[in-house]
Amino acid sequence: MTTTRKRDFAFTAALVVMALLIGLMASPAYAAAPTADVTFTFTDSGVTASESGSGWEISGTSLTITASGTYLITGSASEGSVKVKKNVTDVTLVLSDLTLASSSTAPVVIGKGADVTIYTLGTVTLTDKEDVSTEDTNTDFEGAAIKVKSGATLTLTGTGTLNADGTKCKNAIKGASEAVITIAGGTINAGAANNGIASDGELIITGGTVNVAAASDGIKADPDDDDTTSKGSLTILGGTITVSAGDDAIKALYDLTIGTEGASDGPSITVTKSYEALEGARIYLNSGSGSFTASDDGINAATSRTANEIALYINGGTWFVNSDGDGLDAGGDSNLGGSIYMNGGTMIVLGAANSGNGAIDYDSTGTFSGGTILAVGTNGMAQTLGGEGTTFSTNVTKGTTISVKDSSGAELVSTTAQKSANHIYFASDAVSSGDTVSLYLNGTKSATATIGTTTSGGGMMGGFGGGMMGGRGQMGGMGGQMPSGDSSQQSGGMMGGRGMMGGMQGQRPDMSGEAPADGEMPEMPTDGEMPQGGFFGRGGMSGEAPSDGEMPQGDFGGKMGGRGQMGTNPFGGTELPTENAPTDTAPSADEAPAVETEVTETEANAFIAWLQSIINYLKNLFNIQ
């Protein structure tokens, strides 16, 4: 009996040890690095090779790879660089506990048309110390810790940590026209004075941990204006990604794809700081999860450089947006319209606390056909998606727990308000038309609604043709058209005429005037004249509203002078970004406003409050809920 037990114990112990060994071998942390053909060691005095041979060239502290192969590179140099020569393919660089910096070129350069894999072991730090003022005179200037030249491909993987430091010059990792950069594993910490990780061609992330801190854009695929051959596409299928950016956090000129449609897993993305968190002409949220914080629009489907559609597709995944502009925005200044399609997944979006933005904003079509969406914002610019859902007009303060439950008390979605709000839109395929849902605030039932048909559109204010608030205009324009459909779902303006804000070459209107009597035609100011009343416009505020689908007599847009009165820097600072700044320029001298009266914050707040009172008056007048 004792012998049998000893044998059983020994057999079990052997199995446990074998399982541990198999687990260690399978673990990425213990995955074997590629076997190197030769090892290079950097010092401040030069580079040494472990053996003699061909396939490389050494000049001082510069190493050039000239043939296919696997090369292990280690050591440290305060002025050193590695370059893979033009059109050399099937190259693997195993960077092991390597520290390189360069003030004359990029520490790592992948030549035109080359095909390279970088595998990291231990800690690798690459620092670009180039002087950006020499960019036009230094033929070796690359402006990145890792530069991938035109038509080259680079795959980043491994088990180590790569610190790509572009904080002293421009970019951390940069791909030129038609370059393809893939991140498949390892940890990448990218810091940049300009853009973090960028490729004009394609940028693909399938795994690893990516942390980006950039003064301009974080992760992007955005070709130059004259580049008509690069794809400008960004695809994120996996990995854990964190971005802090001074401008757009994650951006593609054309297609931005996150996750795989129909998959149960995907990337985990956190944007802690941005002007706009996600931007692309077509954005696909397919799987994974993300939390996006933005000082302007949270997710923005927009571009001025494509003939294709402008659209946001939400097909799956779990997403949270907290923005101080529009939460979900499709269209912007594009002439292609802009649409939002909610087909699956969960989307919680918190829009701005002012009436100049909406939790949802689109120019063309919005449809809901699946998933769950909770949009919390203000009713001044509120839009809903066409489909089955409901809205709640309830005042919410910052810190309030918002929850929607079905008739049985089961929670369908919940979040915590990050700012004040008074409009909540909810839709979910977990309930059907005719079902009752209840809104709970801090655990107390606040309101009950019945799921019904919501119309694509919504929004009380169509636009003011340029906007008083500067930048691209927060109240930009639908020209005063009254769309067909239910008056509670109007996407155009309701006030007709030249608009309450009076077109007169960007002048700020005088709010002291009185509204015209019912049915009375107000006097029309001439171009360039300062309006003396607050309600100018042929359509007027008084009199009868046009019937469904009818065009008001005025254009409502006015001529609010392009950028309006306040602010030229969309980032809120005193300096414009040095790269990828908005292309709009200030009005020329002949377009300048005739009166350059500065709008104070107090006046702006008073105007918004006054505008909200007009909205409420109109809602009561036309019995709009």
PEWOHU-V454595 format. One record per backbone hydrogen bond with DSSP energy under -1.0 kcal/mol. NH is the residue of the N-H (numbers start at 1). CO is the residue of the C=O. E is the energy in kcal/mol with one decimal. If there is no record, write none. Layout:
# PEWOHU-V454595
nh->NH co->CO e->E
nh->NH co->CO e->E
This chain:
# PEWOHU-V454595
nh->5 co->1 e->-2.2
nh->6 co->2 e->-2.2
nh->7 co->3 e->-2.3
nh->8 co->4 e->-2.7
nh->9 co->5 e->-2.8
nh->10 co->6 e->-2.6
nh->11 co->7 e->-2.7
nh->12 co->8 e->-2.7
nh->13 co->9 e->-2.8
nh->14 co->10 e->-2.2
nh->15 co->11 e->-2.1
nh->16 co->12 e->-2.3
nh->17 co->13 e->-2.6
nh->18 co->14 e->-2.5
nh->19 co->15 e->-2.7
nh->20 co->16 e->-2.4
nh->21 co->17 e->-2.4
nh->22 co->18 e->-2.6
nh->23 co->19 e->-2.5
nh->24 co->20 e->-2.6
nh->25 co->21 e->-2.5
nh->26 co->22 e->-2.0
nh->27 co->23 e->-1.5
nh->30 co->27 e->-1.6
nh->31 co->28 e->-1.2
nh->37 co->70 e->-3.3
nh->40 co->72 e->-3.1
nh->41 co->48 e->-2.5
nh->42 co->74 e->-2.7
nh->43 co->46 e->-2.3
nh->46 co->43 e->-1.0
nh->48 co->41 e->-2.1
nh->50 co->39 e->-2.2
nh->57 co->64 e->-2.5
nh->59 co->62 e->-2.6
nh->62 co->59 e->-1.6
nh->63 co->81 e->-2.5
nh->64 co->57 e->-2.9
nh->65 co->83 e->-3.2
nh->66 co->55 e->-2.3
nh->67 co->55 e->-1.2
nh->69 co->90 e->-1.7
nh->71 co->92 e->-2.9
nh->72 co->38 e->-2.3
nh->73 co->94 e->-3.0
nh->74 co->40 e->-2.6
nh->76 co->42 e->-2.1
nh->77 co->99 e->-2.2
nh->80 co->101 e->-2.9
nh->81 co->61 e->-1.8
nh->82 co->107 e->-2.8
nh->83 co->63 e->-2.7
nh->84 co->109 e->-2.5
nh->85 co->65 e->-2.9
nh->87 co->112 e->-2.7
nh->88 co->85 e->-1.7
nh->91 co->115 e->-1.8
nh->92 co->69 e->-2.5
nh->93 co->117 e->-3.0
nh->94 co->71 e->-3.2
nh->95 co->119 e->-2.2
nh->96 co->73 e->-2.5
nh->97 co->121 e->-2.3
nh->99 co->75 e->-2.1
nh->100 co->125 e->-2.5
nh->101 co->77 e->-1.2
nh->102 co->127 e->-1.8
nh->108 co->145 e->-1.4
nh->109 co->82 e->-2.5
nh->110 co->147 e->-3.1
nh->111 co->84 e->-2.2
nh->113 co->150 e->-1.4
nh->114 co->111 e->-2.0
nh->115 co->88 e->-1.8
nh->116 co->153 e->-2.4
nh->117 co->91 e->-2.5
nh->118 co->155 e->-3.0
nh->119 co->93 e->-2.7
nh->120 co->157 e->-2.1
nh->121 co->95 e->-2.7
nh->124 co->161 e->-3.2
nh->125 co->98 e->-2.6
nh->126 co->163 e->-2.9
nh->127 co->100 e->-2.3
nh->128 co->165 e->-2.6
nh->129 co->102 e->-3.4
nh->134 co->131 e->-2.3
nh->135 co->132 e->-1.5
nh->137 co->134 e->-1.0
nh->138 co->134 e->-2.9
nh->141 co->138 e->-1.6
nh->145 co->172 e->-1.0
nh->146 co->172 e->-1.7
nh->147 co->108 e->-2.5
nh->148 co->174 e->-3.2
nh->149 co->110 e->-2.7
nh->151 co->177 e->-1.9
nh->152 co->149 e->-2.2
nh->153 co->114 e->-2.5
nh->154 co->180 e->-2.5
nh->155 co->116 e->-2.0
nh->156 co->182 e->-3.1
nh->157 co->118 e->-2.6
nh->159 co->120 e->-2.0
nh->160 co->120 e->-1.5
nh->161 co->122 e->-2.9
nh->162 co->187 e->-3.4
nh->163 co->124 e->-3.6
nh->164 co->189 e->-2.4
nh->165 co->126 e->-3.1
nh->166 co->191 e->-3.4
nh->171 co->143 e->-1.9
nh->172 co->195 e->-1.4
nh->172 co->196 e->-1.1
nh->173 co->196 e->-2.4
nh->174 co->146 e->-2.5
nh->175 co->198 e->-2.5
nh->176 co->148 e->-2.8
nh->179 co->176 e->-2.0
nh->180 co->152 e->-2.3
nh->181 co->202 e->-2.2
nh->182 co->154 e->-2.9
nh->183 co->204 e->-2.8
nh->184 co->156 e->-3.2
nh->185 co->156 e->-1.1
nh->187 co->160 e->-2.2
nh->188 co->209 e->-3.2
nh->189 co->162 e->-2.9
nh->190 co->211 e->-3.2
nh->191 co->164 e->-2.2
nh->192 co->213 e->-2.0
nh->193 co->166 e->-2.0
nh->194 co->170 e->-2.5
nh->196 co->217 e->-2.0
nh->197 co->218 e->-2.5
nh->198 co->173 e->-2.5
nh->199 co->220 e->-1.9
nh->200 co->175 e->-1.9
nh->202 co->179 e->-2.6
nh->203 co->233 e->-1.9
nh->204 co->181 e->-2.9
nh->205 co->235 e->-2.6
nh->206 co->183 e->-2.9
nh->207 co->183 e->-1.3
nh->209 co->186 e->-2.6
nh->210 co->240 e->-2.8
nh->211 co->188 e->-3.1
nh->212 co->242 e->-2.8
nh->213 co->190 e->-2.5
nh->214 co->244 e->-2.5
nh->215 co->192 e->-1.6
nh->216 co->194 e->-2.7
nh->218 co->248 e->-2.1
nh->219 co->249 e->-3.0
nh->220 co->197 e->-2.3
nh->221 co->251 e->-2.1
nh->227 co->224 e->-1.7
nh->233 co->201 e->-1.6
nh->234 co->255 e->-2.4
nh->235 co->203 e->-2.6
nh->236 co->257 e->-2.9
nh->237 co->205 e->-3.1
nh->238 co->205 e->-1.2
nh->240 co->208 e->-2.4
nh->241 co->268 e->-3.2
nh->242 co->210 e->-2.6
nh->243 co->270 e->-2.5
nh->244 co->212 e->-2.2
nh->245 co->273 e->-2.7
nh->246 co->214 e->-1.2
nh->247 co->216 e->-2.5
nh->249 co->276 e->-2.2
nh->250 co->277 e->-2.2
nh->251 co->219 e->-2.5
nh->252 co->279 e->-2.4
nh->253 co->221 e->-2.5
nh->254 co->232 e->-2.2
nh->256 co->282 e->-2.9
nh->257 co->234 e->-2.6
nh->258 co->284 e->-3.0
nh->259 co->236 e->-3.3
nh->263 co->260 e->-2.2
nh->268 co->239 e->-2.5
nh->269 co->289 e->-2.3
nh->270 co->241 e->-2.6
nh->271 co->291 e->-3.1
nh->272 co->243 e->-2.2
nh->275 co->247 e->-2.8
nh->278 co->298 e->-2.1
nh->279 co->250 e->-2.0
nh->280 co->300 e->-1.6
nh->281 co->254 e->-1.1
nh->282 co->254 e->-2.1
nh->283 co->311 e->-2.4
nh->284 co->256 e->-2.8
nh->285 co->313 e->-3.1
nh->286 co->258 e->-3.2
nh->287 co->258 e->-1.0
nh->289 co->267 e->-2.5
nh->290 co->318 e->-1.9
nh->291 co->269 e->-2.1
nh->292 co->320 e->-2.9
nh->293 co->271 e->-1.3
nh->294 co->322 e->-2.2
nh->295 co->274 e->-2.3
nh->296 co->275 e->-2.3
nh->298 co->326 e->-2.3
nh->299 co->327 e->-2.4
nh->300 co->278 e->-2.9
nh->301 co->329 e->-3.2
nh->302 co->280 e->-1.0
nh->311 co->281 e->-2.0
nh->312 co->339 e->-2.4
nh->313 co->283 e->-3.3
nh->314 co->341 e->-3.1
nh->315 co->285 e->-2.7
nh->316 co->285 e->-1.6
nh->318 co->288 e->-2.2
nh->319 co->346 e->-2.7
nh->320 co->290 e->-2.2
nh->321 co->348 e->-2.6
nh->322 co->292 e->-3.0
nh->323 co->350 e->-2.6
nh->324 co->294 e->-1.3
nh->325 co->296 e->-1.9
nh->327 co->358 e->-1.8
nh->328 co->359 e->-2.1
nh->329 co->299 e->-3.0
nh->330 co->361 e->-2.1
nh->331 co->301 e->-2.7
nh->334 co->331 e->-2.0
nh->339 co->310 e->-1.9
nh->340 co->365 e->-2.4
nh->341 co->312 e->-2.9
nh->342 co->367 e->-2.8
nh->343 co->314 e->-3.3
nh->344 co->314 e->-1.5
nh->346 co->317 e->-2.8
nh->347 co->372 e->-2.8
nh->348 co->319 e->-2.5
nh->349 co->374 e->-2.6
nh->350 co->321 e->-3.1
nh->351 co->376 e->-2.8
nh->352 co->325 e->-1.3
nh->357 co->354 e->-1.1
nh->361 co->328 e->-2.6
nh->363 co->330 e->-1.7
nh->364 co->338 e->-3.0
nh->367 co->340 e->-2.4
nh->368 co->386 e->-3.4
nh->369 co->342 e->-3.1
nh->370 co->342 e->-1.0
nh->372 co->345 e->-2.4
nh->373 co->427 e->-2.9
nh->374 co->347 e->-2.4
nh->375 co->425 e->-2.7
nh->376 co->349 e->-2.8
nh->377 co->423 e->-2.8
nh->384 co->457 e->-1.1
nh->386 co->366 e->-3.1
nh->387 co->454 e->-2.2
nh->389 co->452 e->-2.5
nh->390 co->426 e->-2.5
nh->392 co->424 e->-2.7
nh->396 co->421 e->-3.3
nh->399 co->417 e->-2.8
nh->400 co->397 e->-1.9
nh->402 co->415 e->-3.3
nh->403 co->440 e->-2.3
nh->404 co->413 e->-2.5
nh->405 co->438 e->-2.3
nh->406 co->410 e->-2.4
nh->409 co->406 e->-1.9
nh->412 co->404 e->-3.3
nh->413 co->404 e->-1.3
nh->415 co->402 e->-2.4
nh->417 co->400 e->-3.0
nh->421 co->396 e->-2.3
nh->422 co->377 e->-2.3
nh->423 co->377 e->-2.2
nh->424 co->392 e->-2.4
nh->425 co->375 e->-2.8
nh->426 co->390 e->-2.8
nh->427 co->373 e->-2.0
nh->429 co->371 e->-2.2
nh->431 co->428 e->-1.1
nh->434 co->451 e->-3.0
nh->435 co->432 e->-2.4
nh->437 co->449 e->-2.8
nh->438 co->405 e->-2.6
nh->439 co->447 e->-3.2
nh->440 co->403 e->-3.3
nh->441 co->444 e->-2.7
nh->442 co->401 e->-2.7
nh->444 co->441 e->-1.7
nh->446 co->439 e->-3.8
nh->447 co->439 e->-1.4
nh->449 co->437 e->-2.9
nh->451 co->435 e->-3.2
nh->452 co->389 e->-2.4
nh->454 co->387 e->-3.3
nh->457 co->384 e->-1.5
nh->458 co->489 e->-2.1
nh->461 co->380 e->-1.1
nh->464 co->475 e->-5.7
nh->471 co->567 e->-1.4
nh->473 co->470 e->-2.4
nh->481 co->478 e->-1.4
nh->489 co->486 e->-2.3
nh->502 co->499 e->-1.8
nh->506 co->503 e->-1.5
nh->506 co->559 e->-2.0
nh->507 co->504 e->-1.6
nh->510 co->531 e->-1.2
nh->520 co->517 e->-2.5
nh->529 co->526 e->-2.3
nh->549 co->483 e->-1.0
nh->550 co->547 e->-2.5
nh->556 co->497 e->-6.1
nh->557 co->555 e->-2.1
nh->564 co->561 e->-2.1
nh->566 co->468 e->-1.1
nh->572 co->569 e->-1.9
nh->591 co->588 e->-1.4
nh->604 co->600 e->-2.6
nh->605 co->601 e->-2.6
nh->606 co->602 e->-2.5
nh->607 co->603 e->-2.7
nh->608 co->604 e->-2.4
nh->609 co->605 e->-2.3
nh->610 co->606 e->-2.6
nh->611 co->607 e->-3.1
nh->612 co->608 e->-2.3
nh->613 co->609 e->-1.7
nh->614 co->610 e->-1.6
nh->615 co->611 e->-2.3
nh->616 co->612 e->-2.6
nh->617 co->613 e->-2.1
nh->618 co->614 e->-2.6
nh->619 co->615 e->-2.6
nh->620 co->616 e->-2.2
nh->621 co->617 e->-2.6
nh->622 co->618 e->-2.7
nh->624 co->619 e->-3.2
